[in-house]
Amino acid sequence: MESYPAPARPIVAEMVAAAAREPARAVAFQGAPGANSHIAVSQAFPAALPLPCFSFEDAIDAVRDGRADCAIIPIENSLHGRVADMHFLLPESGLVITGEHFLAIRYCLIGVTAGAEVKEAMSHPQALGQCRHWLRARGIKPIPYPDTAGAAALIAEMGDPAVAAIAPPLAAEIYGLPVLAEGLEDAAHNMTRFVVLARGNGPVAGPGPFMTTLIFEVKNIPAALYKALGGFATNGVNMTKLESYQRGASFAATEFYADIEGHPDDPAVNRSLEELKFHTKWTRVLGTYPEARKRGED
């Protein structure tokens, strides 16, 4: 908790205490109170007790240790791409993806004094990237910080009118700061996708539609990816996301993260996964969960 700026600590302490009394209702999120992840918890789990955690690892540990029923973690943004490190943290977490949530992202410039000339803006690198055109047009220097709402709490502690924070409007409300400008995001469609992580769940049932998230490593041979993905094409399974990343320093074996539409119990999906396993070194399903938003829709 000492990692949070001073204005955030009593609020965090109160939320942590409430979650400790009812861990079955607690939903962990990364960031200080007022962050986008805090808003996502409130939308996805209205009856939950939000549990702030300073880092993604802390949020994952809270679920693994039983201090929270689940965690809601941002994984990708429509403007700035995937959230750094999540492709490594998800497989290593030992948790299962049980749901997803989409949050429209709206940022404002939060300062100490209304009308002051702002020279620097502090926020999470994702937020700075989503507002980079707005900042550049005004000659404001971006300053990276681990959390959007935490940046708002920090500028309240600093008291420097020339330094502002980029954060959701909720952060300004929580820390009693004036909003200097609104609508900083570089596109109106700015959207972040969150995934819900839990210790485990039984077979996912219901009417669907479902999404399935998986990771796999291809063999180091020519046309390895082409062969691995062939089963999805021949069985008519839609792959909505495919991203590559490398682990270690060999630069030889490439791992892939993928989202597909459907449930492993669907015959077409089952056949696709079996063919994928045949053409890869290993395949691991990270979770099957209800689709929160139809892909391809605005």
C-alpha positions as CSV (number, residue, x, y, z in Angstrom):
1,M,0.0,0.0,0.0
2,E,2.9,2.3,0.6
3,S,3.5,2.3,-3.1
4,Y,0.4,4.4,-3.6
5,P,0.5,8.2,-3.3
6,A,-0.5,9.5,0.1
7,P,-4.0,10.8,-1.0
8,A,-4.9,7.3,-2.2
9,R,-3.8,5.3,0.8
10,P,-6.7,5.8,3.2
11,I,-9.2,5.0,0.3
12,V,-7.2,1.9,-0.6
13,A,-7.0,0.8,3.0
14,E,-10.8,1.1,3.4
15,M,-11.4,-0.9,0.2
16,V,-8.9,-3.6,1.2
17,A,-10.5,-4.0,4.6
18,A,-14.0,-4.3,3.1
19,A,-12.7,-7.0,0.7
20,A,-11.0,-8.9,3.5
21,R,-14.3,-9.1,5.4
22,E,-16.1,-10.6,2.3
23,P,-13.5,-12.1,0.0
24,A,-16.2,-14.0,-2.0
25,R,-17.5,-10.6,-3.2
26,A,-14.1,-9.1,-3.9
27,V,-12.9,-8.4,-7.4
28,A,-9.2,-7.5,-7.8
29,F,-8.1,-4.8,-10.2
30,Q,-4.8,-3.1,-11.0
31,G,-4.5,0.6,-10.1
32,A,-5.6,3.1,-7.6
33,P,-9.3,3.9,-6.9
34,G,-10.7,5.8,-9.9
35,A,-8.8,3.8,-12.5
36,N,-10.4,2.4,-15.6
37,S,-10.1,-1.0,-14.1
38,H,-12.1,0.2,-11.1
39,I,-14.8,1.4,-13.4
40,A,-14.8,-2.0,-15.2
41,V,-15.3,-3.8,-11.9
42,S,-18.3,-1.6,-11.1
43,Q,-19.8,-2.2,-14.6
44,A,-19.1,-6.0,-14.8
45,F,-19.8,-6.8,-11.2
46,P,-22.2,-4.1,-9.7
47,A,-22.5,-6.0,-6.4
48,A,-18.8,-6.6,-6.0
49,L,-16.3,-5.1,-3.6
50,P,-13.5,-3.7,-5.7
51,L,-10.0,-4.6,-4.4
52,P,-7.3,-2.2,-5.6
53,C,-3.9,-3.8,-6.3
54,F,-0.7,-1.8,-7.2
55,S,0.4,-4.2,-10.0
56,F,-1.1,-6.8,-12.3
57,E,0.9,-9.5,-10.4
58,D,-0.6,-8.3,-7.1
59,A,-4.1,-8.6,-8.6
60,I,-3.4,-12.1,-9.8
61,D,-1.9,-13.1,-6.4
62,A,-5.0,-11.8,-4.7
63,V,-7.1,-14.3,-6.6
64,R,-4.6,-17.2,-6.2
65,D,-4.4,-16.5,-2.4
66,G,-8.2,-16.4,-2.0
67,R,-8.3,-12.7,-1.1
68,A,-10.5,-12.1,-4.1
69,D,-13.0,-14.3,-6.0
70,C,-11.6,-13.1,-9.4
71,A,-9.7,-10.3,-11.1
72,I,-10.5,-8.1,-14.1
73,I,-7.5,-7.3,-16.1
74,P,-7.1,-5.1,-19.3
75,I,-5.6,-7.1,-22.2
76,E,-5.9,-4.9,-25.3
77,N,-7.0,-1.4,-26.4
78,S,-8.4,-0.4,-29.8
79,L,-6.0,2.5,-30.1
80,H,-2.8,1.4,-28.4
81,G,-2.9,-2.4,-28.9
82,R,-2.2,-5.1,-26.4
83,V,-1.3,-4.3,-22.8
84,A,2.3,-5.0,-22.1
85,D,3.3,-8.3,-20.3
86,M,-0.2,-9.7,-20.2
87,H,0.6,-12.4,-22.8
88,F,3.3,-13.6,-20.3
89,L,1.3,-13.1,-17.1
90,L,-1.9,-14.9,-18.3
91,P,-0.3,-18.3,-18.9
92,E,1.9,-18.1,-15.8
93,S,-0.9,-17.1,-13.5
94,G,-2.5,-20.5,-13.3
95,L,-5.9,-18.8,-13.5
96,V,-8.7,-19.4,-16.0
97,I,-10.3,-16.8,-18.2
98,T,-14.0,-16.9,-17.2
99,G,-15.4,-13.8,-18.9
100,E,-14.7,-10.6,-20.8
101,H,-15.8,-7.0,-20.5
102,F,-15.5,-4.1,-22.9
103,L,-15.2,-0.5,-21.5
104,A,-15.4,2.7,-23.5
105,I,-12.4,4.8,-22.4
106,R,-12.8,8.5,-21.7
107,Y,-9.9,10.6,-20.4
108,C,-9.7,14.0,-18.9
109,L,-6.8,16.3,-17.9
110,I,-6.8,16.6,-14.1
111,G,-4.9,19.4,-12.5
112,V,-4.3,21.1,-9.2
113,T,-5.4,24.6,-10.2
114,A,-8.1,25.5,-12.7
115,G,-6.7,27.7,-15.5
116,A,-3.0,26.9,-14.8
117,E,-0.6,26.3,-17.7
118,V,0.2,22.6,-17.9
119,K,3.6,21.6,-19.1
120,E,3.6,17.9,-18.2
121,A,1.0,15.2,-18.1
122,M,1.5,12.1,-16.0
123,S,-0.3,8.8,-16.7
124,H,-0.1,5.1,-17.5
125,P,1.8,4.5,-20.8
126,Q,-1.4,3.1,-22.3
127,A,-3.3,6.3,-21.5
128,L,-0.4,8.5,-22.8
129,G,-0.4,6.5,-26.1
130,Q,-4.2,6.8,-26.4
131,C,-3.9,10.6,-26.1
132,R,-0.6,11.2,-27.8
133,H,-2.0,13.4,-30.6
134,W,-3.8,15.6,-28.1
135,L,-0.7,16.0,-26.0
136,R,1.6,16.7,-28.9
137,A,-0.7,19.4,-30.4
138,R,-0.5,21.3,-27.1
139,G,3.2,20.8,-26.4
140,I,2.6,18.9,-23.2
141,K,5.3,16.4,-22.2
142,P,4.1,12.9,-21.3
143,I,5.4,11.4,-18.1
144,P,4.9,7.6,-17.6
145,Y,3.4,6.4,-14.3
146,P,2.2,2.9,-13.4
147,D,-1.5,3.9,-13.1
148,T,-3.9,6.6,-14.4
149,A,-5.8,7.2,-11.1
150,G,-2.5,6.9,-9.1
151,A,-1.1,9.7,-11.3
152,A,-4.1,11.9,-10.2
153,A,-3.4,11.1,-6.6
154,L,0.2,11.9,-7.0
155,I,-0.4,15.3,-8.6
156,A,-2.7,16.1,-5.6
157,E,0.2,15.2,-3.4
158,M,2.8,17.2,-5.4
159,G,0.6,20.3,-5.7
160,D,2.4,21.6,-8.8
161,P,0.0,23.5,-11.1
162,A,2.3,22.8,-14.1
163,V,1.9,19.0,-13.8
164,A,-1.4,17.4,-14.5
165,A,-2.7,13.8,-14.8
166,I,-4.5,12.0,-17.6
167,A,-7.2,9.8,-15.9
168,P,-10.9,9.0,-16.0
169,P,-13.3,11.6,-14.6
170,L,-13.9,9.3,-11.6
171,A,-10.3,10.0,-10.4
172,A,-10.9,13.7,-10.3
173,E,-14.0,13.2,-8.2
174,I,-12.3,10.8,-5.8
175,Y,-9.3,13.0,-5.2
176,G,-11.1,16.3,-5.2
177,L,-9.3,17.8,-8.2
178,P,-10.5,20.1,-11.0
179,V,-11.0,18.8,-14.6
180,L,-9.0,21.0,-16.9
181,A,-10.0,19.4,-20.2
182,E,-12.2,16.5,-21.4
183,G,-12.2,14.1,-24.4
184,L,-8.4,13.7,-24.6
185,E,-8.6,10.3,-26.3
186,D,-7.4,10.4,-30.0
187,A,-10.5,8.6,-31.3
188,A,-14.1,8.3,-30.2
189,H,-14.1,4.5,-30.6
190,N,-11.4,4.2,-27.8
191,M,-12.2,0.8,-26.2
192,T,-10.4,-1.5,-23.8
193,R,-11.1,-5.2,-23.6
194,F,-10.8,-6.8,-20.1
195,V,-10.7,-10.4,-19.2
196,V,-12.0,-12.0,-15.9
197,L,-9.5,-14.3,-14.2
198,A,-10.6,-16.9,-11.6
199,R,-9.0,-19.9,-9.9
200,G,-11.1,-22.3,-12.0
201,N,-14.5,-23.2,-13.1
202,G,-16.6,-26.1,-14.2
203,P,-17.7,-26.8,-17.8
204,V,-19.0,-23.6,-19.3
205,A,-22.6,-24.2,-20.4
206,G,-25.4,-22.1,-21.7
207,P,-26.8,-20.9,-25.0
208,G,-23.6,-19.0,-26.0
209,P,-22.2,-17.7,-28.2
210,F,-18.8,-18.4,-26.6
211,M,-15.2,-17.3,-27.1
212,T,-12.2,-19.6,-26.5
213,T,-8.7,-18.2,-25.8
214,L,-5.6,-20.4,-26.3
215,I,-1.9,-20.2,-26.6
216,F,0.4,-22.5,-28.6
217,E,4.0,-22.9,-29.9
218,V,4.7,-23.8,-33.5
219,K,7.4,-26.2,-34.6
220,N,10.5,-24.6,-36.0
221,I,9.9,-25.9,-39.6
222,P,8.8,-24.2,-42.8
223,A,5.0,-23.4,-43.1
224,A,4.5,-24.3,-39.4
225,L,1.9,-21.6,-38.8
226,Y,0.1,-22.3,-42.1
227,K,-0.3,-26.0,-41.1
228,A,-1.2,-25.2,-37.5
229,L,-4.1,-22.9,-38.6
230,G,-5.3,-25.0,-41.4
231,G,-7.8,-26.8,-39.3
232,F,-9.7,-23.6,-38.3
233,A,-10.1,-22.8,-42.0
234,T,-11.3,-26.2,-43.1
235,N,-13.7,-26.5,-40.2
236,G,-15.1,-22.9,-40.6
237,V,-14.0,-21.7,-37.1
238,N,-13.5,-17.9,-37.0
239,M,-10.3,-16.8,-35.4
240,T,-10.8,-13.2,-34.2
241,K,-7.3,-12.6,-32.9
242,L,-3.8,-13.9,-33.5
243,E,-0.7,-12.4,-32.0
244,S,2.9,-13.7,-31.8
245,Y,5.4,-13.3,-29.1
246,Q,8.7,-14.8,-28.1
247,R,9.9,-16.1,-24.8
248,G,13.5,-16.2,-23.8
249,A,16.4,-15.2,-26.0
250,S,16.6,-17.9,-28.6
251,F,14.6,-16.1,-31.3
252,A,13.8,-19.6,-32.6
253,A,10.5,-20.7,-31.2
254,T,7.5,-18.4,-31.6
255,E,4.4,-18.6,-29.3
256,F,1.0,-17.4,-30.4
257,Y,-2.0,-16.1,-28.5
258,A,-5.4,-16.6,-30.2
259,D,-9.1,-16.0,-29.7
260,I,-11.6,-18.1,-31.6
261,E,-15.4,-18.1,-31.7
262,G,-17.0,-21.2,-30.3
263,H,-16.8,-23.8,-27.5
264,P,-14.3,-26.8,-27.4
265,D,-17.4,-29.1,-27.2
266,D,-18.5,-27.8,-30.6
267,P,-17.6,-30.5,-33.2
268,A,-15.9,-28.0,-35.5
269,V,-13.9,-26.4,-32.7
270,N,-12.9,-29.7,-31.3
271,R,-11.6,-30.9,-34.7
272,S,-9.7,-27.6,-35.2
273,L,-8.1,-27.9,-31.8
274,E,-7.1,-31.6,-32.4
275,E,-5.4,-30.6,-35.7
276,L,-3.7,-27.7,-34.0
277,K,-2.2,-30.0,-31.4
278,F,-0.9,-32.3,-34.1
279,H,1.0,-29.4,-35.8
280,T,2.4,-27.6,-32.7
281,K,4.8,-28.4,-29.9
282,W,2.1,-27.7,-27.4
283,T,-1.3,-26.1,-27.1
284,R,-3.1,-24.8,-24.0
285,V,-6.6,-23.4,-23.7
286,L,-6.7,-20.5,-21.2
287,G,-10.5,-20.3,-21.0
288,T,-13.9,-20.6,-22.6
289,Y,-16.4,-17.9,-21.7
290,P,-19.5,-16.1,-22.9
291,E,-18.9,-13.6,-25.7
292,A,-19.6,-10.1,-24.4
293,R,-19.4,-8.3,-27.7
294,K,-19.9,-9.6,-31.2
295,R,-16.7,-9.1,-33.2
296,G,-16.9,-6.9,-36.2
297,E,-19.6,-4.7,-34.6
298,D,-19.1,-1.1,-33.7
